[in-house]
Amino acid sequence: MPRPATNRARSEPWGEARPDGRIAVVCLGDATSETLVAHLSASPFEVIPVAFRRSLLNDVSAVDPDVVVLDHDDSAAVDLVRVCADLARTTTARIIVVSTEHEPNQALQIDALDAGADDFVSASTSPRVLLARVRAAVRSRPASAARRARLHAGDVMIDLDAHEVFVAGALAKCPPLQFVLLVTLARAPNRVIARDTLLSSVWGALPSGTESTKLRTAISVLRGVLGTGARRPRIETVPHVGYRLVVGESAGDAA
């Protein structure tokens, strides 16, 4: 989806300094959110449109917003309640639903708020009032949330604070040993990490035939956790050297 112009002064990686706050705008309907983005861009916030697709949760996490604004068309075949619940589970951002209806369905409002939305406004809400509510949402976000540590590799997000792994936006069952192994590999994407280094980092062990077998087994389990996909990182074996997490290439069978 083409990105409307935003109020960003210059192109910056998500991890660098931001304006007063960062807003991710997600269109949950057939129309685009250009008007909504234009209204929000009149503020001192950085406004970033995010496409509604299967990787939404990972895409929102990559932006690391203070507020997620859901531009919701009530006539669209989108499960708003589930989207709110999934976002509330995977992000610390405040969630504001902006309905295209002047009088949104009351039951839907209640269900969305109960599922994790922090606010629900209608199309009759003026841009000035909407911006005021966004400012309030930014202020109410816990200060510690901005410091949440995450690693990203393709469509895999690693929450270092919660010790959780999300694959294509879904929480994956990743055993503790494999979690440490994945973090070690993800900290150096596309770079070979020596077998001895992995043994030392993950097990605190000296190289030996027995430990090498443990490493191969752990790598095999981790590959199963990650699975395959168009944006999925894959673990590549470098014979007689070690392993590397290949990111940014089409997924294929790992060596």
Summary of the structure (lengths in Angstrom):
residues: 255
radius of gyration: 20.9
end to end distance: 35.1
largest distance: 69.0
contacts: 773
relative contact order: 0.11
helix: 36%
strand: 21%
